[in-house]
Amino acid sequence: MLMTMTAISEAFAATYSAARAKFLAAAAERGFAAEHHVNSAGRGAEGEELASDTAILGSSDAPALVVVTSAMHGVEGFCGSGCQVALLRDEAFLAAAKKSGVAVLFHHAVNPWGFSWLRRTNENNVDLNRNFRDFAAQPAHSARDDAYAGIHALMVPVEWPPAAENRAALAALVAARGRPAIQAAVSSGQSVRPDGLFYAGNAPEWSNRVLRDVLRRHGSRRRRLAWIDIHTGLGPWGHGEKIFCGPNDPAMIARTRACFGADVTSYYDGSSASAELSGVAWQAALDECSRAEFTGIGLEFGTLPFEETLAALRADQWLANHPHAERAMHDSIKAGMRSAFHDDSEAWQAMVYGQARVATLQALHALSG
């Protein structure tokens, strides 16, 4: 029997601490042992412990593993966590997983700090999905860095709300270069402005190291590995774009479409709403589970229009750079961040869960063969 909309909605939470409690309770109810990786960077917005937690279904000897991750970008975790909890409560899904013989690993709150503090980035303002790179081999400056540096002052102005001059200059830039070019310059991953947007960092972050450890211990001996990394904030409302995760390898892209459907997009061929990115987390699976045949997607659910989401990110970065802003401004910006990356309506939550459930079942089917 399928879950009702109300039951699905009850799997979602209003805060990180409530989301963590629901995840751990759902895992315990099924008898799945959880691992806890505590972040020592500080406490959460409610004074709570911050941790990435994992729960695994199935045998450690299973030849195949499906990994479902949430909160790679902290504030996006409300959606991913809700989907993970709903899957753990879904009798039909659990029966299908058991029948498939495929193990399923839920990694809850990859970035617990950002989840709790309503930031997309982590405690060091690092975008984790740009942090999985070879820093030793990284050049001092790249074309991506130069592209971002040239527009940083426009994207993160000294005052918020932006002055009329800033708004006019940004509109003129978009008109001259086009939105895709600006999106690529902003979001592809930069390493020169720690106080800027989509900052990749200068070394592997705590969440990077934890994720690699989890993948190494639970995935390195598998023959096949599929990964569904749940995100929000890009694309049409409630639609889950299945974005190919991996290098520009035609055979791997074909395998991913065979698994998840012909509608899997790729930023390599321009079919994705995402710009081409650097330092993406799928690199950890290739590094730590090199023996496994890898198939991965980022499942990206739309919320608000692109311009509103970008404005929320700009405001939040301004706030991070001005931590002593007035409380009313702080609360307004944080409310904007939450609404840019999650929708509390039952309709949206049911839509995203339905699509996440289908994708996970597709992965089970593909890996069980």
Secondary structure, 3 states (H helix, E strand, C coil): CCCCHHHHHCCCCCCHHHHHHHHHHHHHHCCCCEEEEECCCCCCCCCCCCEEEEEEECCCCCCEEEEEECCCCHHHHHHHHHHHHHHHHCHHHHHHHHHHCCEEEEEECCCHHHHHHCCCCCCCCCCHHHCCCCCCCCCCCCHHHHHHHCCHHHHCCCCCCCCHHHHHHHHHHHHHHCHHHHHHHHHCCECCCCCCCCECCCCCCHHHHHHHHHHHHHHCCCCEEEEEEEEEEEEEECCEEEEEECCCCHHHHHHHHHHHCCCCECCCCCCCCCCCCCCCCHHHHHHHCCCCEEEEEEEEEECCCHHHHHHHHHHHHHHHHCCCCCHHHHHHHHHHHHHHHCCCCHHHHHHHHHHHHHHHHHHHHHHHC
